[in-house]
Amino acid sequence: MIETAIRLLAAGDWKAAHKIAQEDESPLGHWAHGIVHMQEGDLENARYWYGKAKRAFPGAGSIEAEIEAIRRAVKAG
């Protein structure tokens, strides 16, 4: 399911991606959840989810790079 959330994030559909990410309790799910909130513009909430994923918050200007990074992480297993 996280792959679907990533595709939705890449398409800019953060609302649909949010439904998936909020149900995934894994670090990748938390990371995706953080990206969702970056796209939404809720940076405080994004920081929270990045913390749960144990990742440094990269800032709002890095959404595309974060989508690519999570995509690579999923492929790497």
C-alpha positions in Angstrom: 0.0 0.0 0.0 2.9 2.4 0.7 3.7 2.2 -3.0 0.2 3.5 -3.8 0.6 6.4 -1.4 3.9 7.3 -3.0 2.3 7.3 -6.5 -0.4 9.5 -5.1 2.1 11.9 -3.5 4.0 12.1 -6.8 0.7 13.1 -8.5 0.0 15.7 -5.9 -3.0 13.9 -4.4 -2.1 14.3 -0.8 -5.6 13.7 0.5 -5.8 10.2 -1.0 -2.2 9.5 0.1 -3.1 10.6 3.6 -5.8 7.9 3.9 -3.2 5.3 3.2 -0.3 6.7 5.2 -2.3 7.2 8.4 -3.0 3.5 8.5 0.6 2.4 8.0 2.4 2.3 11.4 5.9 1.5 9.9 8.7 4.1 9.6 8.0 4.3 5.9 4.4 5.0 6.6 5.4 7.7 9.0 7.8 9.2 6.5 5.0 9.2 3.8 2.7 10.8 6.3 5.2 13.6 6.8 5.4 14.2 3.1 1.6 14.3 3.0 1.6 17.1 5.5 4.4 18.9 3.6 2.3 18.9 0.5 -0.7 20.0 2.5 1.3 22.9 3.9 1.1 21.8 7.5 4.8 21.9 8.4 4.4 21.5 12.1 2.5 18.2 11.6 5.0 17.2 8.9 7.8 17.7 11.5 6.0 15.5 13.9 5.7 12.6 11.4 9.3 12.9 10.3 10.2 12.6 14.0 8.1 9.4 14.3 9.9 8.1 11.2 13.3 9.0 12.9 14.2 11.2 9.9 15.5 14.8 9.9 12.8 17.2 8.6 14.2 18.5 5.3 11.9 21.6 4.9 9.0 22.4 2.7 11.1 23.0 -0.4 12.2 19.4 -0.7 8.9 17.6 -1.4 10.0 16.2 -4.8 13.4 15.0 -3.5 11.6 13.4 -0.5 9.2 11.5 -2.8 12.1 10.2 -4.8 14.0 9.3 -1.7 11.1 7.3 -0.2 10.5 5.6 -3.6 14.2 4.5 -3.6 13.9 3.3 0.0 10.8 1.2 -0.8 12.6 -0.4 -3.8 15.7 -1.1 -1.7 13.5 -3.0 0.7 
